[in-house]
Amino acid sequence: MSIRNSRLTRGAVAVLTTVLTTAAVGLTGATAAHAAVNTSPNHVVVYNNNIENWLPASCADGFIWDRLITYIKGRPLSPDIFTVQQVSNQTQLNALTQRLSDELPGTYAGQIAIANPGSMGYTSTCGKMKNQQTNAVIYRSDRFTYEAATRWRSDAPENYDAGTGGCQNLEPTRSSQDRVHNIAVRLHDNIANQDVSVASIHWPTNTWHGPKCADENIKEADEAMSRLGGDLKIVAGDANTEPDTEGWWNDGKALGYRDPIAEKCGSRNCSAAYDTLNSRRIDFLLVKSGNGFSNVATITPTMTGGEYSDHLALTAYVNY
C-alpha cells in the first residue's frame, strides 16, 4: 500500500507546560506521579498485554486487570499505543477504550481483528466469558489519525493434531481459533508528522503445534508491516513460544526487528526476571525502523501491587 509523498500538518499541537520527571532507563513501580499525555515528537509510549478477556473479579482467580490500569495512571506518561490480545469482541474493546479515556489523560480508540469472534466452546459460568477471543490495537485518537488496517491469520501445521505438514492458516478447529486472527494498523502521528504501523499478534499454542510455525508467523507479520508501510513499525503480542523456537527470533532480527527486552537483559535468552508467562518469555514488543528506545520494562505483579493477568505486560518509549 503506498504512502503519501508529502504530508500536511494536521491541526495545532497543544504545548505541555508541566515538567515531567522520569527514570532514564526502566520502570521501578507505581509512584505518586499522575500520568500526562506524551507531547514529544521524538517517541511514542507503547504498552502490550494479553488481557485474558478482562474478566470480572468473581472469575479472575485473583488476576485483577484493573491493577494494570491503576499502575499506568501512576506513570509519568499515559500510553500512546496499547496492543492487546484476547479481547472478547467489539463491545469489550469499546468498553476498554472508554475506560482508558475516562481514567487516563488522552482520548482512546481502537481497531479489532474480528468484531464478533466465534466460540471457544467453554460451558462453565466463568469459562463462557472467555469464549470469544481476538486481538486489537488501541491508540490515542487525540494524537493519531487512523489510516489503514490489514488482517491475517496465524499459521499452524496442516495436521495440527500431529504437528505435521506445511504451515497454513489455523482456521476454526474443534473450537474457534479467532484468537489467532491478527491485526495491524497504520496511524499518522500528528505531533511527529510521521506514520507508524502497529501489529497486535497472537500465535497458536502448542495444542495445535503452533510453535513449529513461529518462523512463518514472524515473516507474515513483517509482510503485513510492508503492506502498510510507515516510518516506524511495531509488532507486539503473545507469540506462545520462546525466542529459540524454529529460528523465528533470529529471522525477525534479520528482517530488521529489535527486541527492547532482549537488549535490556543482554541476550535473547533473558533471565527469569523477564519471563512473561510462568517460566517462559513468550510475549514480545518488537521494533523496526526506529532509533532506539528507553524506559523498557516487563511489568511485574510487584510493580502493580498484585497479579493482573497470566501474561505480564511490556512497555517501552520507542523513538522515531
C-alpha positions in Angstrom: 0.0 0.0 0.0 1.5 3.3 -1.0 2.3 6.1 1.5 1.7 9.7 0.7 4.7 11.5 -0.9 4.1 14.6 1.2 2.3 15.2 4.5 0.2 18.1 5.6 0.2 19.4 9.1 -3.0 18.2 10.8 -4.1 20.6 13.5 -2.4 22.5 16.2 -0.4 20.7 18.9 -1.0 21.7 22.5 2.1 22.6 24.4 2.6 20.8 27.7 3.8 23.2 30.4 4.3 20.7 33.2 7.8 19.4 33.6 7.8 15.6 33.8 10.2 13.5 35.9 11.0 10.0 34.8 13.7 7.4 35.2 16.3 7.3 32.4 16.1 3.5 31.8 13.5 1.0 33.1 10.5 1.4 35.3 10.6 0.5 39.0 7.0 0.6 40.2 3.9 2.8 40.8 4.7 6.3 42.0 2.8 9.2 43.3 3.0 10.8 39.9 -0.1 11.2 37.7 0.1 10.3 34.1 0.2 13.1 31.5 -0.1 12.9 27.7 3.1 12.5 25.7 3.6 15.6 23.5 7.1 14.7 22.4 7.6 14.4 18.6 10.6 12.1 19.2 9.0 9.0 20.7 5.8 7.1 21.4 4.8 5.4 24.6 3.9 1.7 23.9 2.3 -1.0 26.0 1.4 -4.6 25.2 -0.6 -7.2 27.2 -2.7 -10.3 26.8 -5.6 -9.1 28.9 -7.2 -12.6 29.3 -10.7 -11.2 28.4 -10.6 -8.6 31.2 -12.6 -10.9 33.5 -14.6 -9.6 36.5 -13.0 -10.2 39.9 -15.5 -13.1 40.5 -14.0 -15.1 37.7 -10.4 -13.8 37.6 -8.8 -16.1 40.1 -7.0 -13.2 41.7 -5.8 -11.7 38.3 -7.3 -8.3 38.6 -6.6 -6.4 35.3 -7.6 -3.1 36.8 -4.4 -3.2 38.7 -2.5 -2.6 35.5 -4.7 0.5 34.7 -4.0 1.8 38.2 -0.3 1.3 37.7 -0.4 3.2 34.4 -2.2 6.0 36.0 0.8 6.4 38.3 3.3 6.6 35.5 4.6 9.9 34.1 3.1 9.3 30.7 0.0 7.5 29.5 0.1 5.1 26.6 0.2 6.4 23.0 -0.3 2.9 21.7 -1.6 -0.2 23.6 -1.7 -3.6 21.8 -3.9 -6.1 23.4 -4.6 -9.8 22.9 -7.5 -11.9 24.0 -10.1 -9.1 24.0 -13.5 -10.6 23.7 -15.2 -8.6 21.0 -16.0 -5.1 19.7 -18.3 -4.4 22.7 -15.5 -5.1 25.1 -13.0 -3.1 23.1 -15.4 -0.2 23.2 -15.7 -0.5 26.9 -11.9 -0.7 27.3 -11.2 2.4 25.2 -13.8 4.3 27.1 -12.3 3.2 30.4 -8.9 4.4 29.3 -10.3 7.7 28.0 -12.1 8.2 31.3 -9.2 7.4 33.6 -6.1 8.4 31.7 -5.2 11.7 30.0 -5.8 11.4 26.3 -8.7 10.0 24.2 -8.5 6.4 23.0 -9.9 4.5 20.1 -9.2 1.0 18.7 -9.3 -1.3 15.8 -10.1 -5.0 16.3 -9.2 -8.1 14.3 -12.7 -9.7 14.4 -15.6 -7.8 15.8 -17.6 -10.9 16.8 -15.3 -13.9 17.2 -16.6 -17.5 17.2 -16.9 -19.5 20.4 -14.1 -21.4 22.1 -16.8 -23.8 23.4 -16.4 -23.3 27.1 -19.5 -24.1 29.2 -18.8 -23.0 32.8 -20.1 -19.7 34.0 -16.7 -18.1 34.0 -15.5 -20.1 31.0 -18.2 -18.6 28.9 -16.7 -15.2 29.5 -13.6 -16.4 27.6 -15.5 -17.9 24.7 -14.7 -15.0 22.4 -11.1 -14.1 21.9 -9.4 -11.8 19.4 -6.8 -9.0 19.2 -6.8 -5.2 18.9 -4.7 -2.1 18.6 -5.6 0.8 20.9 -4.2 4.3 20.2 -4.6 7.9 21.3 -7.1 9.4 18.8 -6.1 12.9 20.0 -2.6 12.2 18.7 -3.0 9.8 15.8 -5.2 9.7 12.7 -6.2 6.1 11.7 -5.3 5.5 8.1 -5.4 1.8 7.2 -5.5 -1.8 8.5 -4.6 -5.3 7.4 -5.7 -8.6 9.0 -4.3 -12.1 8.7 -4.5 -15.5 10.3 -1.6 -17.1 12.2 -0.2 -20.4 11.0 0.0 -23.9 12.4 0.9 -27.2 10.7 -1.5 -28.6 8.2 -2.2 -31.5 10.5 -2.3 -29.5 13.7 -3.0 -32.5 15.9 0.0 -34.5 14.7 2.2 -31.4 14.1 3.0 -32.4 10.6 2.7 -30.9 7.1 3.3 -27.4 5.9 2.3 -24.2 7.7 -1.1 -22.8 6.9 -3.7 -20.6 8.4 -5.2 -22.1 11.6 -8.9 -22.0 10.8 -11.6 -22.9 13.3 -10.9 -26.4 14.7 -12.8 -28.2 17.4 -13.2 -24.6 18.8 -13.0 -21.2 17.2 -9.4 -20.0 16.8 -10.3 -16.4 16.1 -7.8 -15.7 18.9 -5.0 -16.1 16.3 -6.5 -13.6 13.9 -4.0 -10.7 13.9 -4.5 -7.0 13.1 -2.1 -4.3 12.0 -2.9 -0.6 11.5 -1.1 2.4 10.1 -1.5 5.6 12.1 -0.4 9.1 11.2 1.2 10.8 14.2 0.0 14.4 14.1 2.7 15.6 16.5 5.7 13.9 14.8 4.2 14.2 11.3 5.2 10.6 10.7 3.5 7.3 10.1 3.7 4.4 12.5 2.4 0.9 11.7 1.5 -1.3 14.7 0.5 -5.0 14.8 -1.2 -7.0 17.6 -0.3 -10.6 17.1 -1.4 -13.9 18.8 0.2 -17.1 17.6 -1.2 -20.6 18.2 -0.4 -22.6 21.3 1.3 -26.0 21.3 -2.1 -27.6 21.5 -2.1 -27.0 17.7 1.7 -27.4 17.4 1.8 -23.6 16.7 5.4 -23.1 17.7 6.5 -25.2 14.7 5.3 -22.4 12.5 6.8 -19.5 14.6 9.3 -18.7 11.8 6.5 -18.4 9.2 4.4 -16.3 11.6 7.1 -13.6 12.1 7.6 -13.5 8.3 3.9 -13.0 7.8 3.9 -10.2 10.4 6.6 -8.5 8.6 4.7 -8.9 5.3 1.8 -7.1 7.0 4.1 -4.3 8.0 5.3 -4.0 4.5 1.8 -3.8 3.2 1.1 -0.8 5.5 4.5 0.9 5.2 5.3 3.7 7.7 8.3 5.4 9.2 8.2 3.2 12.3 7.0 -0.4 12.7 6.0 -2.1 15.9 5.0 -5.8 16.2 3.8 -6.8 19.6 1.9 -9.6 21.2 1.7 -13.2 22.5 3.9 -15.5 20.5 3.2 -18.6 22.6 6.7 -19.6 22.1 10.2 -18.6 23.3 13.0 -16.9 21.2 14.9 -20.2 20.4 11.9 -21.9 18.6 12.4 -22.6 14.9 14.8 -19.7 14.5 12.0 -17.2 14.4 13.6 -14.6 16.7 16.9 -14.7 14.7 14.9 -14.3 11.4 13.0 -11.4 13.0 16.3 -9.8 13.8 17.5 -10.4 10.2 14.3 -8.7 9.0 15.3 -5.6 11.0 13.4 -6.0 14.2 14.9 -5.1 17.6 13.7 -6.6 20.9 14.0 -3.9 23.6 13.7 -6.5 26.4 16.5 -8.6 24.9 18.7 -5.6 24.6 18.0 -4.6 28.1 18.8 -8.1 29.5 21.7 -8.5 27.2 20.6 -11.7 25.4 17.6 -13.1 23.5 17.5 -15.7 26.4 16.8 -13.4 29.3 16.8 -14.4 33.0 13.7 -15.5 34.8 13.2 -11.9 35.8 11.9 -11.2 32.3 9.5 -14.2 31.9 6.0 -13.2 30.9 4.1 -16.4 31.5 5.1 -18.8 34.2 8.8 -19.6 33.4 8.8 -18.6 29.8 9.3 -15.3 27.9 6.6 -15.6 25.2 5.3 -12.0 24.9 7.2 -9.6 22.8 7.4 -6.0 21.7 9.5 -5.7 18.5 10.5 -2.5 16.8 11.7 -1.9 13.2 12.9 1.3 11.5 13.1 3.2 14.8 16.1 4.8 16.5 16.2 3.0 19.8 14.1 3.1 22.9 14.1 3.8 26.6 12.0 3.1 29.8 11.9 -0.6 28.8 10.2 -2.8 31.3 8.4 -6.1 32.0 5.6 -5.0 34.3 5.6 -7.4 37.3 3.0 -8.0 39.9 5.3 -6.4 42.5 5.1 -3.2 40.4 1.3 -3.3 40.2 0.6 -4.4 43.7 -0.7 -7.8 42.7 -1.4 -10.2 39.9 -3.3 -8.7 36.9 -3.0 -11.2 34.1 -1.5 -14.6 33.4 0.7 -12.7 30.9 3.0 -9.8 32.1 2.7 -6.6 30.2 5.6 -5.0 28.3 6.3 -1.3 27.8 8.9 1.0 26.1 9.3 4.5 24.9 10.0 3.9 21.2 11.9 6.5 19.3 11.2 7.6 15.7 
